[in-house]
Amino acid sequence: MVEASPQTAAEPVEGLDEARLIEDSGPGERVGRIAAPVLRDLGYRLVRVKISSGAGPTIQIMAERPDGTMSIEDCENVSVALSPVFDVEEPMAQAYRLEISSPGIDRPLVRESDFARAIGHEARVEMAVPVNGRKRFRGHLAAVKSEADGPSARMTLIADDGSESEVDLSIREMADARLVLTDDLIRAALRREKTTLKDAKRVSGRGAARETEPRAKRKTNHSKSKAAARGAASKPLGPDEGENHGH
């Protein structure tokens, strides 16, 4: 990823204020309401909040720049900014681990622009409201259309017998949508990252940007705790959990 300094609120950034059409629910919604303004002031936007309690409560905040990039340094910047805010707002009653990550290649799709950039790739969609008697769909994104009640995504579905059909799904009525990790998607991510790096070298004139393969996710972890539990060490991630940086 190309390293860059966070944008400030005074600098207008295209796409920074684009609304999420698929939002979190429950505790994740409350955490998102706290995190989103902080992210926005730094030049990032919220993608998703996930709260899990496997080996101890974890708040995962997935964020990105408006162009879809998110480096290790970006994750660290977000972690440093969010930690004191969460200390005051207390999003959870018990000790927890804060994890900041990029959306990854097989990313969630939450904004209209996410679907537009994903045209031609395979995606999984789960509807909150059934369409033609079903809630789950898997196929290639063919187009994004503007409708009176909001944008919809047209998907090309392939049946077991090889026949194709198309369905239009309202993005606002989706409960979840994400890209499927395929060879085509990985190749597209590689091409996009190489192009970004070349552009950065051309602009800087220094050739300092380093070309790297795209990662499934880029993460940083910050262990948070309360009362007597404060200061507890964070549990390290396994080798299959992506890049991480502990504080």
C-alpha positions as CSV (number, residue, x, y, z in Angstrom):
1,M,0.0,0.0,0.0
2,V,1.1,3.6,-0.6
3,E,1.9,5.5,2.5
4,A,0.2,8.8,2.9
5,S,-0.7,11.3,5.6
6,P,-4.3,11.3,6.8
7,Q,-6.5,14.0,5.3
8,T,-7.9,16.7,7.6
9,A,-11.5,17.7,7.9
10,A,-10.7,21.0,6.2
11,E,-9.6,19.3,3.0
12,P,-12.6,18.2,0.9
13,V,-12.2,14.6,-0.2
14,E,-14.5,13.1,-2.8
15,G,-16.5,10.2,-1.4
16,L,-15.6,10.8,2.2
17,D,-19.2,11.6,3.2
18,E,-20.9,8.9,1.1
19,A,-23.5,7.2,3.3
20,R,-23.4,3.5,4.1
21,L,-26.5,1.8,2.7
22,I,-25.9,-1.4,4.7
23,E,-25.3,-0.5,8.3
24,D,-24.5,-2.4,11.5
25,S,-27.1,-3.3,14.0
26,G,-27.2,-3.8,17.8
27,P,-24.0,-2.9,19.8
28,G,-22.1,-2.5,16.5
29,E,-24.4,0.4,15.6
30,R,-23.6,2.3,18.8
31,V,-19.8,1.8,18.4
32,G,-20.1,2.9,14.8
33,R,-21.8,6.2,15.8
34,I,-18.9,6.9,18.1
35,A,-16.2,5.9,15.7
36,A,-17.5,7.4,12.4
37,P,-17.0,11.1,13.2
38,V,-13.4,10.4,14.5
39,L,-12.6,8.5,11.3
40,R,-14.1,11.3,9.1
41,D,-12.0,14.0,10.8
42,L,-8.9,11.9,9.9
43,G,-9.9,11.4,6.3
44,Y,-11.2,7.8,6.6
45,R,-14.6,6.3,6.5
46,L,-16.2,3.5,8.4
47,V,-16.9,0.3,6.6
48,R,-18.1,-2.1,9.3
49,V,-18.1,-2.8,13.1
50,K,-18.0,-6.3,14.3
51,I,-18.1,-7.3,18.0
52,S,-17.0,-10.8,18.9
53,S,-16.5,-12.6,22.2
54,G,-14.4,-15.7,21.2
55,A,-11.2,-15.5,23.3
56,G,-12.3,-12.3,25.0
57,P,-14.4,-9.4,23.8
58,T,-13.1,-7.8,20.6
59,I,-14.3,-4.6,18.8
60,Q,-13.2,-4.8,15.2
61,I,-13.4,-1.5,13.2
62,M,-13.0,-1.9,9.5
63,A,-12.1,1.4,7.8
64,E,-10.7,2.8,4.6
65,R,-9.8,5.9,2.7
66,P,-12.4,7.0,0.1
67,D,-10.4,5.3,-2.6
68,G,-10.6,2.0,-0.8
69,T,-6.9,1.9,0.4
70,M,-5.8,1.3,4.0
71,S,-2.2,0.8,5.1
72,I,-0.7,-0.4,8.3
73,E,0.2,3.2,9.2
74,D,-3.4,4.2,8.5
75,C,-4.6,1.5,11.0
76,E,-2.2,2.8,13.6
77,N,-3.4,6.4,13.1
78,V,-7.0,5.3,13.6
79,S,-6.2,3.2,16.7
80,V,-4.3,6.1,18.4
81,A,-7.2,8.5,17.7
82,L,-10.0,6.2,18.7
83,S,-8.5,4.9,22.0
84,P,-9.0,8.1,24.1
85,V,-12.5,8.6,22.6
86,F,-13.5,5.0,23.6
87,D,-11.9,5.6,27.1
88,V,-14.5,8.4,27.6
89,E,-17.5,6.9,25.8
90,E,-17.0,3.3,27.2
91,P,-18.5,1.3,24.3
92,M,-18.3,-1.9,26.4
93,A,-18.8,-2.6,30.1
94,Q,-15.9,-5.1,30.4
95,A,-12.3,-5.3,29.2
96,Y,-12.0,-5.6,25.4
97,R,-9.5,-5.6,22.6
98,L,-9.7,-2.9,19.9
99,E,-8.8,-4.1,16.4
100,I,-8.5,-1.8,13.4
101,S,-8.4,-3.4,9.9
102,S,-8.7,-2.7,6.2
103,P,-11.7,-4.1,4.3
104,G,-9.5,-6.7,2.6
105,I,-9.7,-8.0,-1.0
106,D,-13.0,-10.0,-0.4
107,R,-14.4,-6.9,1.3
108,P,-17.9,-6.1,2.5
109,L,-19.9,-3.9,0.2
110,V,-21.8,-1.2,2.1
111,R,-21.9,1.9,-0.2
112,E,-23.1,2.4,-3.7
113,S,-19.5,3.1,-4.9
114,D,-18.4,-0.3,-3.5
115,F,-20.9,-2.1,-5.7
116,A,-19.9,0.1,-8.7
117,R,-16.2,-0.7,-8.3
118,A,-17.1,-4.4,-7.9
119,I,-19.0,-4.8,-11.2
120,G,-17.8,-7.9,-13.0
121,H,-16.8,-9.7,-9.8
122,E,-18.6,-12.4,-7.9
123,A,-20.4,-11.5,-4.7
124,R,-22.6,-13.0,-2.0
125,V,-25.7,-11.1,-0.8
126,E,-28.1,-11.8,2.0
127,M,-31.3,-9.9,1.9
128,A,-33.1,-8.6,5.0
129,V,-36.3,-9.0,3.0
130,P,-36.9,-12.1,0.8
131,V,-36.9,-11.5,-3.0
132,N,-38.8,-14.1,-5.0
133,G,-39.0,-16.3,-1.9
134,R,-35.2,-16.3,-1.2
135,K,-32.8,-14.3,0.9
136,R,-29.4,-15.6,-0.3
137,F,-27.9,-14.8,-3.7
138,R,-24.5,-15.5,-5.2
139,G,-23.5,-14.3,-8.7
140,H,-21.6,-11.7,-10.7
141,L,-22.4,-8.0,-10.2
142,A,-23.6,-6.8,-13.6
143,A,-24.7,-3.2,-12.9
144,V,-25.8,-0.7,-10.4
145,K,-29.0,1.1,-11.1
146,S,-30.6,4.2,-9.6
147,E,-34.2,3.6,-8.5
148,A,-36.8,5.9,-6.9
149,D,-36.3,4.2,-3.5
150,G,-32.5,4.0,-3.8
151,P,-29.8,2.2,-5.8
152,S,-30.1,-1.5,-6.7
153,A,-27.5,-4.0,-7.8
154,R,-28.2,-6.3,-10.8
155,M,-26.7,-9.8,-10.3
156,T,-26.2,-12.5,-12.9
157,L,-27.0,-15.8,-11.3
158,I,-25.8,-19.2,-12.7
159,A,-27.9,-22.3,-11.9
160,D,-26.6,-25.8,-11.5
161,D,-27.5,-26.6,-15.1
162,G,-25.5,-23.7,-16.3
163,S,-28.4,-21.4,-17.2
164,E,-28.2,-17.8,-16.3
165,S,-30.8,-15.4,-14.9
166,E,-30.7,-11.8,-13.6
167,V,-32.1,-10.3,-10.5
168,D,-32.2,-6.7,-9.2
169,L,-31.7,-6.3,-5.5
170,S,-32.2,-3.2,-3.5
171,I,-29.0,-2.3,-1.7
172,R,-30.9,-0.7,1.2
173,E,-32.7,-4.0,1.8
174,M,-29.5,-6.1,2.0
175,A,-28.5,-7.4,5.4
176,D,-25.0,-8.3,4.2
177,A,-23.0,-8.2,0.9
178,R,-19.4,-9.1,0.2
179,L,-17.1,-10.0,-2.6
180,V,-16.1,-13.7,-3.1
181,L,-12.4,-14.3,-3.2
182,T,-11.5,-15.5,-6.7
183,D,-8.5,-15.5,-8.9
184,D,-10.0,-12.7,-11.0
185,L,-10.5,-10.6,-7.9
186,I,-6.9,-11.1,-6.7
187,R,-5.5,-10.2,-10.2
188,A,-7.6,-7.1,-10.2
189,A,-6.3,-6.1,-6.8
190,L,-2.7,-6.6,-7.9
191,R,-3.2,-4.5,-11.0
192,R,-4.9,-1.7,-8.9
193,E,-2.1,-1.6,-6.4
194,K,0.6,-1.6,-9.0
195,T,-1.1,1.3,-10.7
196,T,-1.4,3.2,-7.4
197,L,2.2,2.7,-6.6
198,K,3.3,3.9,-10.1
199,D,1.2,7.0,-9.8
200,A,2.7,7.7,-6.4
201,K,6.2,7.4,-7.7
202,R,5.4,9.6,-10.6
203,V,4.0,12.3,-8.4
204,S,6.7,12.2,-5.7
205,G,9.6,11.9,-8.1
206,R,11.5,10.0,-5.4
207,G,10.5,6.4,-6.2
208,A,10.1,5.8,-2.5
209,A,6.9,3.8,-2.7
210,R,7.5,0.1,-2.3
211,E,5.5,-2.4,-4.4
212,T,3.8,-5.1,-2.3
213,E,1.2,-7.8,-3.0
214,P,-2.3,-6.9,-1.6
215,R,-3.1,-8.5,1.7
216,A,-6.4,-10.0,2.7
217,K,-6.5,-7.5,5.5
218,R,-4.1,-5.0,7.2
219,K,-4.7,-4.8,10.9
220,T,-3.5,-3.1,14.1
221,N,-4.6,-4.2,17.5
222,H,-4.9,-2.1,20.6
223,S,-5.7,-3.9,23.9
224,K,-8.3,-1.9,25.9
225,S,-9.4,-2.6,29.4
226,K,-11.2,-1.0,32.3
227,A,-10.7,-0.6,36.0
228,A,-8.3,-3.3,37.4
229,A,-8.1,-5.0,34.1
230,R,-6.6,-1.9,32.4
231,G,-3.2,-2.6,30.9
232,A,-3.7,-6.3,30.2
233,A,-1.6,-7.5,27.3
234,S,-3.4,-8.1,24.0
235,K,-3.7,-11.6,22.7
236,P,-1.4,-12.0,19.6
237,L,-3.0,-12.9,16.3
238,G,-2.4,-16.2,14.6
239,P,-0.3,-16.4,11.4
240,D,-3.5,-16.6,9.3
241,E,-5.1,-13.5,10.7
242,G,-3.3,-10.9,8.5
243,E,-0.8,-8.2,9.4
244,N,-1.1,-6.7,12.9
245,H,0.6,-4.2,15.1
246,G,0.1,-4.3,18.9
247,H,0.3,-1.3,21.1
